[in-house]
Amino acid sequence: MIFFTGMRIAYIKKRIVKIHLLYFSEIIKAVNEERRFYL
């Protein structure tokens, strides 16, 4: 049971990291587009 909850926590952490990376890349894209717009 402890092993199972540990795996669930690891899975949730992986999903959070994936979401953060997607969010971060979207921000970078938006910043690059704004920079291009101003230049």
C-alpha positions as CSV (number, residue, x, y, z in Angstrom):
1,M,0.0,0.0,0.0
2,I,2.8,2.4,0.8
3,F,4.5,1.5,-2.4
4,F,1.3,2.2,-4.4
5,T,0.9,5.7,-2.8
6,G,4.5,6.4,-3.5
7,M,4.0,5.5,-7.2
8,R,0.9,7.7,-7.3
9,I,2.8,10.7,-5.9
10,A,5.6,10.2,-8.4
11,Y,3.0,10.0,-11.2
12,I,1.4,13.2,-10.0
13,K,4.8,14.9,-9.8
14,K,5.6,13.9,-13.4
15,R,2.3,15.3,-14.6
16,I,2.9,18.6,-12.8
17,V,6.4,18.8,-14.3
18,K,4.9,18.2,-17.8
19,I,2.2,20.8,-17.3
20,H,4.9,23.3,-16.0
21,L,7.1,22.7,-19.0
22,L,4.2,23.2,-21.4
23,Y,3.2,26.4,-19.6
24,F,6.8,27.6,-19.6
25,S,7.2,27.0,-23.4
26,E,4.0,28.9,-24.1
27,I,5.3,31.9,-22.1
28,I,8.6,31.7,-24.0
29,K,6.7,31.7,-27.3
30,A,4.6,34.7,-26.3
31,V,7.7,36.6,-25.2
32,N,9.5,35.8,-28.5
33,E,6.5,36.9,-30.5
34,E,6.3,40.2,-28.6
35,R,10.0,40.8,-29.0
36,R,9.6,40.2,-32.8
37,F,6.6,42.6,-32.8
38,Y,8.6,45.4,-31.1
39,L,11.7,44.9,-33.2
